[in-house]
């Protein structure tokens, strides 16, 4: 409990009930990241894709993703979610600019390019090199490193929920790795 005049240090967090109500009423802002390994010339050699079990228990592939909290900068949110999903030793190299390669708009109904049954969300997407060792945490079961060509394949896109396969391909295209 905070005293009068002292800001609540956790004011960016919502209870489960508050989050559910907010999701029903407002679009939420997210950041998403395509973790990559680069060589000495800065060329992408590997793409990291997370394996998770969804709410129905099915195994799916996804990207690093999460909400931006109230008062949190995009850079801080991106770093927090990379560390949360990939572990504290991933050592991401955040982009110099917070301009995303794409803005994805997720809708809670089918028939849209990007979908999320829980909510209407807007996501700013980034390609982020990581230099350390990755140890998936939270609800991620595994991080699979694969070549850019394999990551952009139809088979991987089919395993990704909500249109994230298209977002992954757009990220690789933005850095010249999708031909």
C-alpha positions, 0 to 999 in steps of 0.5 A: 500500500502506498502512502499519499503522494507516493506513486504506486510502483506497480500501477502498470499492472492490472488484476485478471478481472481488470485486464479482462474488462479492459480487453473488452473495451479498449485496444491494448498496446503490445511489442513483439520481437523476432529474436535473431543471431547475427554474424560479424557483418550483421547478417542474420544467420538464425531466427529464434521461434518460441514453442508454447502450449496455447490455452487449448493445450495445443503446441504452437510457435510464436514470437516474443510478445507482451503488453506495454505497461502504463508509463513504460517506454517501448524500449523498456517494454521490449527489453522486459519481454525479451528477458521474460521470454528468453531469460536474463542471459539473452543479452538483446541488442535493442534497435537504436530507433524504436520505429518498428518494422511493422504495426500489426492490428489484432482483432478478436474475430476471424477473417482478419490477417492478425487475430487474437480471440481475447482482444483488439490489440495493436502490436509494434514489431521489431527484429532484435539480435540477441548475443547471449544464451537463451533459456526460455521462461514463463510459458515458453517451453523451448526456443528453436533456432533455425535458418531464416529460410526455414523460419519463413517456411509455410510449415512454420507459418502454419504452426504460428497462431494469429497470423504471426507467420506473416509478421515473421516473414515481414520482419525478415523481409524488412532486414533483407532476409526474405527473397 
